[in-house]
């Protein structure tokens, strides 16, 4: 069974940086996309960034120019580099993997940005 293991969340001051990582642990033959979503209190979960198996990326307008998504050399790890963080980036960040018809979610990691 595949599990998504997330790390890298925490508390940071506005203007600071954090790097999230997510590894798909277990036997997985195919990964179509890897990405990050976030959910702030009282709001719906939203896409932050996504990367396809051939390296194409898609970022939410609110994070363009500040966040970067990339994949590790092992291809089962995805990173989210978050720079110039703002209080409105505060949320639980969830790793997501699409593999065929399977949609996997991590447990989430809290990111809190203080003003």
Secondary structure, 3 states (H helix, E strand, C coil): CCEEEEECCEEEECCCCEEEEEEEECCCCCCCEEEEEEECCCCCCEEEEEEECCCCEEECCCCCCCEEEEECCCCCEEEEEECCCCHHHCEEEEEEEEECCEEEECCCEEEEEEC
